[in-house]
Amino acid sequence: MANQTLPAQPVEKQHVSFWYRYKVGRILLYFILSFGALVALTPFVYMLLGSLLTRGEMLNRKLFPRNPIAGMQNYVEAWNEANFNEYFVNSVQITTITIIGMLIVCVLAAYAFSRIKFPGREAVFGVFLATMMIPETILLIPNFLIVNQLNKWMTPLGLPWLNNWPSLTIPFMASVFAIFLMRQFFAQIPDELWDAARIDGAGHVRFMVQVVLPLSKAVLFTVIIFQFIGSWNALVWPLVVTSKPDWRPIAVGLYSFISEAGPELQLMLAGAVITTAPVLLLYFFTQKQFTEGIATTGLKG
């Protein structure tokens, strides 16, 4: 009797039990993801609804605007009072210059680290990666001292760095994260393509332009989005290297507007929507390339 074994469950019953656990797991997973999405979207929904409230509705702590069309006046008021027109143009110029410079510098560096064998390549790349562990706050004062010295050298030549675009763009053209991401992607390109290009007489520059870059659109879109977000949301560094609004970006304009708007919370939220909208629109139109770039970038070295 002690050695008697229980009869095995039928295959159909095991299949039903597995399917039941699978469905329960999926439902639980969707519930957790939906809850996380709701938590993430709540501040944006509150910001959007609050930007459409009138001053009376905001003081009475209303959640939904009675007349959203009339609430659009908040955007006009915030745009005019905060001088967002100038700040917006400044941000577009700074972001464009930074992205173009970043692509030139980082693409060349990433290609060299991934496709060209030279002595000390891995050691130099390891030092590059180590710099990512240094907090930006620690580098704030040394970077400012370097930019200040460059400003003294370049001002007599007619290209001052402080209160001008070079201090806001050139220090960010060499992004270690962008170099790392593109280097990992470039390293996955088969060596057979390089051999075929060499047979056709192509060198590294032609191979990079005609073969590597067309195959790397996803990762290029990814680094462009990251660089756009970083440049568009820059606040501390522009406050350090600029003292006049001539080249200050829109994040600095929003910061100044918030400190001056006082109790006009609906205008603050309207200004926040104006500042955030370009980033959301860019991600909305490039989310496919962004997710593909993240998913297909491996760790092959």
VENCORKA-V705782 format. One record per run of one state. SS is the DSSP state (h for helix, s for strand, l for the rest). FROM is the first residue (numbers start at 0). LEN is the number of residues. Records with the same first field share a line. If there is no record, write none. Layout:
SS->FROM-LEN + FROM-LEN
This chain:
l->0-10 + 50-4 + 59-8 + 71-1 + 81-2 + 115-5 + 133-2 + 155-9 + 172-3 + 186-4 + 199-4 + 215-1 + 232-3 + 241-8 + 261-3 + 296-5
h->10-40 + 54-5 + 67-4 + 72-9 + 83-32 + 120-13 + 135-20 + 164-8 + 175-11 + 190-9 + 203-12 + 216-16 + 235-6 + 249-12 + 264-32
